[in-house]
Structure formats: structure tokens, C-alpha cells
């Protein structure tokens, strides 16, 4: 049976610092980043530390599989919380389509998971999550924002994930025009959560990188630089 992606308990974050890819010695272990794997998906993307333009970054390669790397935290966003990162992709997916299950793949994405709020969930949602707790010993996260490098979805577009309306896809880059070049992205996740879900966000419990192609079966390489959080 595949590992549940949310088994490990969230660690308290010190301030808003995330483990820097440019400074860690290895992925996994005590680096602050651990594999994010999903039940029923046996083929995983590959993540490794490499040097690009003199700086250590993470290179991700996906070929018909899906998995990520996640850092866990518990951080109340407050009035503003800016997420900033840089990334690069080799290509976008020809069959990629953020509105369809068959096209729900991206050469690069940043996944921001928020704490589940049981008081706002319906009976069946609470029952489903209780079953997960019984089986795996850990509750699932709540809503999520996915910042994606899309295929044709216009930059700035918000669309619900085709599998669940608990996850909102946000196209921060789109198309192949800037493929092969480093791009810096900055987003206020509090403002984005308000737009996506119509309310203030609960605590952030995880931030992940993910390159996946399990639906389209295509291939891509992505590079992820350091990811930062700031309240200013």
C-alpha cells in the first residue's frame, strides 16, 4: 500500500524560514524536505540537488509519474504572507489542461496546504476524514492553493482542480515562451486564499514542490530554486 502523503506530524516553523535548497546537503533525512507520495501512484518523479548557474537547486524529472517534496510547518498567515520562489521548466505538456482530469499535470507546481477546519465541513466530509484517521493515524489537510506552470490557461487565472474543489489552481506562468529560463514568482497567499475560497486562510501546514505527468504520460524537467515566505 502506498504511503499516505500526510502521515507525518507537522513541525512548528521558526518564523517564516523554509529550508533553503541552496544550503541543504541532501534531500530527505534531516534536510527539512521529505518525499510526498500518493496512494495508487507507484511511478514517482525524481528529485535531486544539482548546481545551475553556480547555485544549488532541485532538479525534478517526471515521465508518466507523480510525487513531490514537502516541508511541513504550522504557520498562521495573518494579514499578508508573501511566497516567493524561482523556477525553470524544459517544456510544457501538450495534453496539459487544468480543467480536465486527463490534463491535470504540470512540469512544475508549488503546493500550499492549509489546516483542515472541521467546523466548516459537512457530515460526509467529516466522516470521510475520520475514516482516514482510523486507517492512517493522521488527518488530511484542508483547502490548498496550487501555483502552476500551465499549458494554455491564461496567467492569473484561478480554476478549481478537476478532482476536488478543495484545491484551487492558480496559473502563475503559462505556455512555452519562457521555457528554459529562470522565472521569479511572488504571490500573497492570503490574498489568493481570499479570492479562491472567499474567506481568511487557516494555518499553512505544508509547502511542496511537484512535477507530475501521471495523467498525460508526458515528460519534463523542472528546476526549483529557494522558496521564501515573508510577512512584509
C-alpha positions in Angstrom: 0.0 0.0 0.0 1.4 3.4 -0.9 2.3 5.8 1.8 -0.3 8.5 2.8 1.2 11.9 1.9 0.0 13.3 5.3 1.2 10.7 7.8 4.0 12.7 9.5 3.0 15.3 12.0 3.5 18.9 11.1 6.5 20.6 12.7 6.4 24.1 14.1 8.1 26.6 11.9 10.6 29.1 13.3 9.4 32.4 11.9 8.8 32.1 8.2 12.1 30.5 7.2 11.9 27.4 4.9 14.9 25.0 4.4 16.9 26.5 1.5 17.7 24.2 -1.4 20.9 26.2 -1.9 22.1 25.3 1.6 21.0 21.7 2.4 23.3 18.8 1.9 20.7 16.3 0.8 17.0 15.9 0.1 15.2 13.9 2.7 16.6 12.9 6.0 17.1 16.0 8.3 17.0 18.5 5.4 13.5 19.7 6.2 12.2 18.3 2.9 10.7 14.8 2.6 9.0 12.8 -0.2 5.4 13.5 -0.9 3.9 10.3 -2.4 0.3 9.3 -3.2 -1.7 6.1 -2.9 -2.1 4.2 -6.1 0.7 6.1 -7.9 3.7 3.8 -7.9 5.8 5.7 -10.5 7.4 8.7 -8.9 9.1 11.8 -10.2 12.8 12.1 -9.5 14.3 14.9 -7.3 17.9 15.7 -6.8 20.2 18.5 -5.9 22.2 20.0 -8.8 24.2 23.1 -9.5 22.8 25.5 -12.1 24.5 28.8 -12.8 26.6 28.4 -9.7 23.7 27.9 -7.3 22.4 24.7 -5.8 18.8 24.0 -6.8 16.5 21.0 -7.0 16.1 19.3 -10.4 12.9 17.3 -10.9 12.3 14.9 -13.7 8.9 13.4 -14.4 8.0 10.7 -17.0 4.5 9.4 -16.5 4.6 9.5 -12.7 3.8 11.8 -9.8 5.4 12.7 -6.5 6.8 15.7 -4.7 8.9 17.0 -1.9 7.3 18.7 1.0 8.3 20.8 4.0 5.9 20.7 6.9 5.1 23.6 9.2 2.2 25.3 11.1 2.1 29.0 10.4 -0.8 31.4 10.8 -0.7 33.6 7.7 -2.0 36.8 9.3 -3.0 39.8 7.1 -0.4 39.1 4.5 2.1 36.3 3.7 4.2 36.5 0.6 5.5 33.4 -1.0 8.5 33.9 -3.4 10.4 31.4 -5.5 12.1 31.0 -8.8 11.8 28.1 -11.2 12.6 26.9 -14.7 11.0 24.2 -16.9 12.2 22.4 -20.0 8.7 22.3 -21.7 5.0 22.4 -21.0 2.8 19.4 -21.7 0.9 19.2 -25.0 -2.0 17.5 -23.4 -2.0 19.6 -20.2 -5.4 21.0 -19.3 -6.1 22.4 -15.8 -9.8 22.0 -16.3 -9.8 18.2 -17.0 -8.7 15.2 -15.1 -6.9 13.9 -18.1 -4.8 17.0 -18.3 -4.1 17.7 -14.6 -0.3 17.5 -15.0 2.3 20.3 -14.7 6.0 20.4 -15.3 6.2 22.5 -12.1 3.9 23.5 -9.3 4.1 24.8 -5.8 1.5 23.3 -3.5 0.4 25.2 -0.4 -1.7 23.2 2.0 -3.9 24.6 4.8 -5.2 23.2 8.0 -8.5 21.4 7.9 -11.4 23.2 9.6 -13.9 20.6 10.7 -16.4 23.2 11.9 -16.9 24.3 8.3 -17.2 20.8 6.8 -20.4 18.8 6.2 -21.2 15.5 7.7 -19.9 13.3 4.9 -16.7 15.3 4.6 -16.0 14.8 8.3 -16.9 11.1 8.1 -14.5 10.6 5.2 -11.7 12.3 7.0 -12.4 10.3 10.2 -12.0 7.1 8.2 -8.6 8.3 7.0 -7.6 9.0 10.6 -8.7 5.5 11.6 -6.7 3.9 8.7 -3.6 6.0 8.7 -3.5 7.8 12.1 -3.4 11.3 10.6 -5.9 13.7 9.3 -5.8 15.1 5.8 -5.1 18.8 5.2 -7.9 21.1 4.2 -8.0 23.5 1.3 -5.0 24.1 -0.9 -3.6 26.5 -3.4 -1.6 25.1 -6.4 0.6 27.6 -8.2 1.2 26.0 -11.6 3.2 26.5 -14.8 0.2 25.8 -17.1 0.0 24.9 -20.7 -2.7 27.2 -22.2 -4.5 28.5 -19.1 -4.0 32.3 -19.0 -1.6 33.7 -16.4 -3.5 34.9 -13.4 -6.5 32.5 -13.9 -7.9 30.6 -10.9 -9.7 27.3 -11.6 -10.9 24.5 -9.3 -8.9 21.3 -9.5 -10.8 18.8 -11.7 -10.6 16.2 -8.9 -11.6 18.4 -5.9 -13.0 21.9 -5.3 -10.9 22.0 -2.1 -7.9 22.8 -4.3 -7.6 25.9 -6.4 -5.2 26.0 -9.3 -3.5 29.4 -10.0 -1.7 29.9 -13.3 1.4 32.0 -12.4 3.2 31.1 -15.7 1.7 29.7 -18.9 3.0 28.4 -22.2 6.5 27.6 -23.5 7.7 31.2 -24.3 9.8 31.3 -21.2 10.8 27.6 -21.1 14.4 27.1 -20.4 14.8 30.4 -18.5 14.6 31.1 -14.8 11.4 32.9 -13.8 10.8 34.5 -10.4 7.3 34.4 -8.9 5.9 36.3 -5.9 2.3 35.7 -4.5 0.5 36.9 -1.5 -1.1 33.6 -0.4 -3.5 35.4 2.0 -5.0 37.5 -0.9 -5.0 34.4 -3.1 -6.8 32.3 -0.5 -9.5 35.1 -0.1 -10.0 35.1 -3.9 -10.1 31.3 -4.1 -12.3 30.5 -1.1 -13.9 33.7 0.0 -12.5 33.8 3.5 -9.3 34.3 5.6 -7.0 31.3 5.5 -6.4 28.9 8.4 -2.7 28.0 9.3 -0.4 26.8 6.5 0.6 23.2 7.2 2.8 22.3 4.3 4.5 23.7 1.2 5.6 21.3 -1.6 7.2 21.3 -5.0 5.8 18.8 -7.5 6.4 17.9 -11.1 3.9 15.3 -12.3 2.8 13.6 -15.5 0.7 10.6 -14.4 -2.4 11.7 -16.4 -0.8 12.8 -19.7 2.1 10.4 -19.7 4.4 13.1 -21.0 8.0 14.0 -19.8 9.5 17.2 -18.5 12.4 18.5 -16.3 12.0 21.4 -13.9 14.4 23.2 -11.6 13.3 24.8 -8.3 15.3 27.5 -6.5 14.9 28.6 -2.9 11.4 29.2 -1.6 10.8 32.1 0.8 8.0 33.3 3.0 7.7 36.9 4.2 5.1 38.8 6.2 6.3 42.1 4.7 
